[in-house]
Amino acid sequence: LLNQTSNQDKLLVTTRTNHLTDYAVFADSKGKIALILDNKLNLVLLLSTVFLVSSFLTLLMYFRKRKHII
């Protein structure tokens, strides 16, 4: 049963990328977080989202401190 589930895990690949064979190999040796971070586009999107959210929150805190409610 364990062998069967590990074979199924190798077949589970993300369909959003063209690197399906690479991801089938990566998914066996790495975790799901490493799999997401392996994709350069996902990494760029993640970093830009974190940057945008943090800058928005910083601006929000700044304006609230100065009592200028947006």
VEXPA-457775 format. One record per atom (N, C-alpha, C): y, x, z; residue number from 1; atom name. Coordinates in nm, 4 decimals. Each point is the difference from the previous one (the first is absolute). Layout:
<nodes>
@Y: Y&X: X&Z: Z&n: NUM&atom: CA $
...
</nodes>
This chain:
<nodes>
@Y: -0.1210&X: 0.0836&Z: 0.0000&n: 1&atom: N $
@Y: 0.1210&X: -0.0836&Z: 0.0000&n: 1&atom: CA $
@Y: 0.1261&X: 0.0871&Z: 0.0000&n: 1&atom: C $
@Y: -0.0027&X: 0.1080&Z: 0.0795&n: 2&atom: N $
@Y: 0.1165&X: 0.0886&Z: 0.0034&n: 2&atom: CA $
@Y: 0.0220&X: 0.0676&Z: -0.1344&n: 2&atom: C $
@Y: -0.1091&X: 0.0392&Z: -0.0635&n: 3&atom: N $
@Y: 0.0110&X: 0.0630&Z: -0.1314&n: 3&atom: CA $
@Y: 0.0561&X: -0.0983&Z: -0.1018&n: 3&atom: C $
@Y: -0.0391&X: -0.1252&Z: 0.0121&n: 4&atom: N $
@Y: 0.0484&X: -0.1014&Z: -0.0933&n: 4&atom: CA $
@Y: 0.1504&X: -0.0238&Z: 0.0170&n: 4&atom: C $
@Y: 0.0468&X: -0.0044&Z: 0.1256&n: 5&atom: N $
@Y: 0.1430&X: -0.0230&Z: 0.0222&n: 5&atom: CA $
@Y: 0.0827&X: 0.1195&Z: -0.0447&n: 5&atom: C $
@Y: -0.0525&X: 0.1218&Z: 0.0163&n: 6&atom: N $
@Y: 0.0762&X: 0.1166&Z: -0.0448&n: 6&atom: CA $
@Y: 0.0088&X: 0.0029&Z: -0.1518&n: 6&atom: C $
@Y: -0.1045&X: -0.0462&Z: -0.0675&n: 7&atom: N $
@Y: 0.0059&X: -0.0087&Z: -0.1457&n: 7&atom: CA $
@Y: 0.0998&X: -0.1053&Z: -0.0444&n: 7&atom: C $
@Y: 0.0101&X: -0.1096&Z: 0.0743&n: 8&atom: N $
@Y: 0.0989&X: -0.1023&Z: -0.0332&n: 8&atom: CA $
@Y: 0.1411&X: 0.0525&Z: 0.0226&n: 8&atom: C $
@Y: 0.0193&X: 0.0821&Z: 0.1029&n: 9&atom: N $
@Y: 0.1320&X: 0.0578&Z: 0.0257&n: 9&atom: CA $
@Y: 0.0438&X: 0.0906&Z: -0.1138&n: 9&atom: C $
@Y: -0.0951&X: 0.0705&Z: -0.0600&n: 10&atom: N $
@Y: 0.0348&X: 0.0866&Z: -0.1125&n: 10&atom: CA $
@Y: 0.0462&X: -0.0814&Z: -0.1201&n: 10&atom: C $
@Y: -0.0523&X: -0.1222&Z: -0.0113&n: 11&atom: N $
@Y: 0.0374&X: -0.0836&Z: -0.1136&n: 11&atom: CA $
@Y: 0.1325&X: -0.0718&Z: 0.0215&n: 11&atom: C $
@Y: 0.0445&X: -0.0080&Z: 0.1259&n: 12&atom: N $
@Y: 0.1266&X: -0.0673&Z: 0.0272&n: 12&atom: CA $
@Y: 0.1149&X: 0.0924&Z: -0.0369&n: 12&atom: C $
@Y: 0.0700&X: -0.0336&Z: -0.1062&n: 13&atom: N $
@Y: 0.1142&X: 0.0807&Z: -0.0425&n: 13&atom: CA $
@Y: 0.1186&X: -0.0910&Z: -0.0177&n: 13&atom: C $
@Y: 0.1179&X: 0.0565&Z: 0.0129&n: 14&atom: N $
@Y: 0.1195&X: -0.0799&Z: -0.0201&n: 14&atom: CA $
@Y: 0.0249&X: -0.0191&Z: -0.1485&n: 14&atom: C $
@Y: 0.0358&X: -0.1211&Z: -0.0385&n: 15&atom: N $
@Y: 0.0180&X: -0.0306&Z: -0.1417&n: 15&atom: CA $
@Y: 0.1445&X: 0.0180&Z: -0.0435&n: 15&atom: C $
@Y: 0.0866&X: 0.0434&Z: 0.0902&n: 16&atom: N $
@Y: 0.1409&X: 0.0140&Z: -0.0355&n: 16&atom: CA $
@Y: 0.0303&X: 0.1313&Z: -0.0702&n: 16&atom: C $
@Y: -0.0932&X: 0.0942&Z: 0.0039&n: 17&atom: N $
@Y: 0.0272&X: 0.1300&Z: -0.0602&n: 17&atom: CA $
@Y: -0.0961&X: 0.0242&Z: -0.1144&n: 17&atom: C $
@Y: 0.0313&X: 0.1028&Z: -0.0782&n: 18&atom: N $
@Y: -0.0882&X: 0.0387&Z: -0.1098&n: 18&atom: CA $
@Y: -0.1024&X: 0.1036&Z: 0.0430&n: 18&atom: C $
@Y: 0.0137&X: 0.0516&Z: 0.1220&n: 19&atom: N $
@Y: -0.0875&X: 0.1083&Z: 0.0455&n: 19&atom: CA $
@Y: -0.1204&X: -0.0577&Z: 0.0730&n: 19&atom: C $
@Y: -0.0714&X: -0.0882&Z: -0.0653&n: 20&atom: N $
@Y: -0.1066&X: -0.0717&Z: 0.0695&n: 20&atom: CA $
@Y: -0.1139&X: 0.0922&Z: 0.0404&n: 20&atom: C $
@Y: -0.0363&X: 0.0929&Z: -0.0873&n: 21&atom: N $
@Y: -0.1119&X: 0.0883&Z: 0.0341&n: 21&atom: CA $
@Y: 0.0390&X: 0.0948&Z: 0.1126&n: 21&atom: C $
@Y: 0.1254&X: 0.0480&Z: -0.0012&n: 22&atom: N $
@Y: 0.0462&X: 0.0869&Z: 0.1083&n: 22&atom: CA $
@Y: -0.0026&X: -0.0749&Z: 0.1328&n: 22&atom: C $
@Y: 0.0446&X: -0.1256&Z: -0.0033&n: 23&atom: N $
@Y: 0.0067&X: -0.0759&Z: 0.1245&n: 23&atom: CA $
@Y: -0.1384&X: -0.0348&Z: 0.0527&n: 23&atom: C $
@Y: -0.0958&X: -0.0155&Z: -0.0893&n: 24&atom: N $
@Y: -0.1363&X: -0.0248&Z: 0.0460&n: 24&atom: CA $
@Y: -0.0526&X: 0.1210&Z: 0.0766&n: 24&atom: C $
@Y: 0.0364&X: 0.1198&Z: -0.0438&n: 25&atom: N $
@Y: -0.0431&X: 0.1212&Z: 0.0695&n: 25&atom: CA $
@Y: 0.0792&X: 0.0186&Z: 0.1292&n: 25&atom: C $
@Y: 0.1323&X: -0.0239&Z: -0.0064&n: 26&atom: N $
@Y: 0.0846&X: 0.0189&Z: 0.1179&n: 26&atom: CA $
@Y: -0.0368&X: -0.0962&Z: 0.1121&n: 26&atom: C $
@Y: -0.0340&X: -0.1232&Z: -0.0357&n: 27&atom: N $
@Y: -0.0275&X: -0.1010&Z: 0.1020&n: 27&atom: CA $
@Y: -0.1226&X: 0.0363&Z: 0.0829&n: 27&atom: C $
@Y: -0.0892&X: 0.0787&Z: -0.0575&n: 28&atom: N $
@Y: -0.1196&X: 0.0383&Z: 0.0742&n: 28&atom: CA $
@Y: 0.0324&X: 0.1055&Z: 0.1055&n: 28&atom: C $
@Y: 0.0926&X: 0.0911&Z: -0.0306&n: 29&atom: N $
@Y: 0.0252&X: 0.1114&Z: 0.0913&n: 29&atom: CA $
@Y: 0.1203&X: -0.0216&Z: 0.0900&n: 29&atom: C $
@Y: 0.0921&X: -0.0883&Z: -0.0389&n: 30&atom: N $
@Y: 0.1226&X: -0.0189&Z: 0.0775&n: 30&atom: CA $
@Y: 0.0099&X: -0.1422&Z: 0.0509&n: 30&atom: C $
@Y: 0.0894&X: -0.0194&Z: 0.0979&n: 31&atom: N $
@Y: 0.0238&X: -0.1337&Z: 0.0516&n: 31&atom: CA $
@Y: 0.0937&X: -0.0781&Z: -0.0904&n: 31&atom: C $
@Y: 0.0222&X: -0.1260&Z: 0.0376&n: 32&atom: N $
@Y: 0.0838&X: -0.0861&Z: -0.0833&n: 32&atom: CA $
@Y: 0.1459&X: 0.0433&Z: 0.0035&n: 32&atom: C $
@Y: 0.0473&X: 0.0525&Z: 0.1137&n: 33&atom: N $
@Y: 0.1401&X: 0.0438&Z: 0.0083&n: 33&atom: CA $
@Y: 0.0216&X: 0.1219&Z: -0.0883&n: 33&atom: C $
@Y: -0.0948&X: 0.0927&Z: 0.0027&n: 34&atom: N $
@Y: 0.0100&X: 0.1174&Z: -0.0861&n: 34&atom: CA $
@Y: -0.0088&X: -0.0405&Z: -0.1463&n: 34&atom: C $
@Y: -0.0761&X: -0.1041&Z: -0.0276&n: 35&atom: N $
@Y: -0.0120&X: -0.0496&Z: -0.1372&n: 35&atom: CA $
@Y: 0.1331&X: -0.0547&Z: -0.0483&n: 35&atom: C $
@Y: 0.0710&X: -0.0715&Z: 0.0881&n: 36&atom: N $
@Y: 0.1307&X: -0.0536&Z: -0.0376&n: 36&atom: CA $
@Y: 0.1004&X: 0.1138&Z: -0.0181&n: 36&atom: C $
@Y: -0.0027&X: 0.0972&Z: 0.0913&n: 37&atom: N $
@Y: 0.0955&X: 0.1095&Z: -0.0072&n: 37&atom: CA $
@Y: -0.0302&X: 0.0952&Z: -0.1145&n: 37&atom: C $
@Y: -0.1221&X: -0.0025&Z: -0.0515&n: 38&atom: N $
@Y: -0.0360&X: 0.0852&Z: -0.1120&n: 38&atom: CA $
@Y: 0.0731&X: -0.0402&Z: -0.1266&n: 38&atom: C $
@Y: 0.0233&X: -0.1274&Z: -0.0150&n: 39&atom: N $
@Y: 0.0693&X: -0.0479&Z: -0.1182&n: 39&atom: CA $
@Y: 0.1477&X: 0.0349&Z: 0.0126&n: 39&atom: C $
@Y: 0.0515&X: 0.0762&Z: -0.0973&n: 40&atom: N $
@Y: 0.1390&X: 0.0458&Z: 0.0078&n: 40&atom: CA $
@Y: 0.0979&X: -0.1167&Z: -0.0019&n: 40&atom: C $
@Y: -0.0283&X: -0.1009&Z: -0.0807&n: 41&atom: N $
@Y: 0.0897&X: -0.1156&Z: -0.0088&n: 41&atom: CA $
@Y: 0.0054&X: -0.0742&Z: 0.1325&n: 41&atom: C $
@Y: -0.1160&X: -0.0182&Z: 0.0628&n: 42&atom: N $
@Y: -0.0031&X: -0.0669&Z: 0.1298&n: 42&atom: CA $
@Y: 0.0758&X: 0.0803&Z: 0.1046&n: 42&atom: C $
@Y: -0.0113&X: 0.1318&Z: -0.0057&n: 43&atom: N $
@Y: 0.0705&X: 0.0850&Z: 0.0953&n: 43&atom: CA $
@Y: 0.1505&X: -0.0118&Z: -0.0179&n: 43&atom: C $
@Y: 0.0467&X: 0.0014&Z: -0.1255&n: 44&atom: N $
@Y: 0.1432&X: -0.0128&Z: -0.0280&n: 44&atom: CA $
@Y: 0.0503&X: -0.1363&Z: 0.0442&n: 44&atom: C $
@Y: -0.0761&X: -0.1048&Z: -0.0293&n: 45&atom: N $
@Y: 0.0400&X: -0.1347&Z: 0.0407&n: 45&atom: CA $
@Y: 0.0050&X: -0.0122&Z: 0.1519&n: 45&atom: C $
@Y: -0.0972&X: 0.0590&Z: 0.0673&n: 46&atom: N $
@Y: -0.0036&X: -0.0060&Z: 0.1460&n: 46&atom: CA $
@Y: 0.1199&X: 0.0719&Z: 0.0613&n: 46&atom: C $
@Y: 0.0288&X: 0.1205&Z: -0.0501&n: 47&atom: N $
@Y: 0.1119&X: 0.0769&Z: 0.0539&n: 47&atom: CA $
@Y: 0.1330&X: -0.0672&Z: -0.0283&n: 47&atom: C $
@Y: 0.0170&X: -0.0548&Z: -0.1208&n: 48&atom: N $
@Y: 0.1267&X: -0.0663&Z: -0.0320&n: 48&atom: CA $
@Y: 0.0173&X: -0.1271&Z: 0.0825&n: 48&atom: C $
@Y: -0.1092&X: -0.0718&Z: 0.0244&n: 49&atom: N $
@Y: 0.0086&X: -0.1201&Z: 0.0831&n: 49&atom: CA $
@Y: 0.0390&X: 0.0363&Z: 0.1430&n: 49&atom: C $
@Y: -0.0610&X: 0.1036&Z: 0.0539&n: 50&atom: N $
@Y: 0.0336&X: 0.0448&Z: 0.1355&n: 50&atom: CA $
@Y: 0.1461&X: 0.0437&Z: 0.0065&n: 50&atom: C $
@Y: 0.0455&X: 0.0715&Z: -0.1027&n: 51&atom: N $
@Y: 0.1391&X: 0.0459&Z: -0.0032&n: 51&atom: CA $
@Y: 0.0965&X: -0.1174&Z: -0.0069&n: 51&atom: C $
@Y: -0.0279&X: -0.0966&Z: -0.0865&n: 52&atom: N $
@Y: 0.0888&X: -0.1154&Z: -0.0143&n: 52&atom: CA $
@Y: 0.0062&X: -0.0822&Z: 0.1281&n: 52&atom: C $
@Y: -0.1155&X: -0.0235&Z: 0.0613&n: 53&atom: N $
@Y: -0.0028&X: -0.0795&Z: 0.1229&n: 53&atom: CA $
@Y: 0.0735&X: 0.0725&Z: 0.1126&n: 53&atom: C $
@Y: -0.0231&X: 0.1291&Z: 0.0122&n: 54&atom: N $
@Y: 0.0656&X: 0.0744&Z: 0.1078&n: 54&atom: CA $
@Y: 0.1506&X: 0.0082&Z: -0.0215&n: 54&atom: C $
@Y: 0.0445&X: 0.0185&Z: -0.1247&n: 55&atom: N $
@Y: 0.1442&X: 0.0050&Z: -0.0245&n: 55&atom: CA $
@Y: 0.0639&X: -0.1360&Z: 0.0229&n: 55&atom: C $
@Y: -0.0697&X: -0.1070&Z: -0.0380&n: 56&atom: N $
@Y: 0.0526&X: -0.1342&Z: 0.0241&n: 56&atom: CA $
@Y: 0.0137&X: -0.0274&Z: 0.1494&n: 56&atom: C $
@Y: -0.1011&X: 0.0379&Z: 0.0767&n: 57&atom: N $
@Y: 0.0058&X: -0.0216&Z: 0.1444&n: 57&atom: CA $
@Y: 0.1084&X: 0.0853&Z: 0.0651&n: 57&atom: C $
@Y: 0.0181&X: 0.1218&Z: -0.0516&n: 58&atom: N $
@Y: 0.1062&X: 0.0854&Z: 0.0531&n: 58&atom: CA $
@Y: 0.1371&X: -0.0607&Z: -0.0262&n: 58&atom: C $
@Y: 0.0212&X: -0.0497&Z: -0.1217&n: 59&atom: N $
@Y: 0.1264&X: -0.0664&Z: -0.0318&n: 59&atom: CA $
@Y: 0.0200&X: -0.1243&Z: 0.0854&n: 59&atom: C $
@Y: -0.1061&X: -0.0747&Z: 0.0206&n: 60&atom: N $
@Y: 0.0092&X: -0.1212&Z: 0.0805&n: 60&atom: CA $
@Y: 0.0404&X: 0.0336&Z: 0.1437&n: 60&atom: C $
@Y: -0.0622&X: 0.1034&Z: 0.0561&n: 61&atom: N $
@Y: 0.0355&X: 0.0423&Z: 0.1351&n: 61&atom: CA $
@Y: 0.1443&X: 0.0490&Z: 0.0057&n: 61&atom: C $
@Y: 0.0419&X: 0.0727&Z: -0.1031&n: 62&atom: N $
@Y: 0.1369&X: 0.0519&Z: -0.0041&n: 62&atom: CA $
@Y: 0.1020&X: -0.1134&Z: -0.0023&n: 62&atom: C $
@Y: -0.0229&X: -0.0993&Z: -0.0860&n: 63&atom: N $
@Y: 0.0947&X: -0.1108&Z: -0.0101&n: 63&atom: CA $
@Y: -0.0011&X: -0.0876&Z: 0.1254&n: 63&atom: C $
@Y: -0.1152&X: -0.0151&Z: 0.0607&n: 64&atom: N $
@Y: -0.0052&X: -0.0797&Z: 0.1227&n: 64&atom: CA $
@Y: 0.0711&X: 0.0724&Z: 0.1141&n: 64&atom: C $
@Y: -0.0070&X: 0.1308&Z: 0.0002&n: 65&atom: N $
@Y: 0.0673&X: 0.0766&Z: 0.1040&n: 65&atom: CA $
@Y: 0.1515&X: -0.0121&Z: -0.0142&n: 65&atom: C $
@Y: 0.0471&X: -0.0036&Z: -0.1243&n: 66&atom: N $
@Y: 0.1436&X: -0.0124&Z: -0.0249&n: 66&atom: CA $
@Y: 0.0462&X: -0.1450&Z: -0.0012&n: 66&atom: C $
@Y: -0.0903&X: -0.0913&Z: 0.0310&n: 67&atom: N $
@Y: 0.0285&X: -0.1440&Z: 0.0088&n: 67&atom: CA $
@Y: 0.0460&X: -0.0602&Z: -0.1332&n: 67&atom: C $
@Y: -0.0382&X: 0.0632&Z: -0.1099&n: 68&atom: N $
@Y: 0.0253&X: -0.0594&Z: -0.1313&n: 68&atom: CA $
@Y: -0.1287&X: -0.0670&Z: -0.0450&n: 68&atom: C $
@Y: -0.0111&X: -0.1262&Z: 0.0275&n: 69&atom: N $
@Y: -0.1207&X: -0.0713&Z: -0.0379&n: 69&atom: CA $
@Y: 0.0062&X: -0.0307&Z: -0.1489&n: 69&atom: C $
@Y: -0.1039&X: 0.0359&Z: -0.0704&n: 70&atom: N $
@Y: -0.0028&X: -0.0178&Z: -0.1452&n: 70&atom: CA $
@Y: -0.0152&X: -0.1485&Z: -0.0314&n: 70&atom: C $
</nodes>
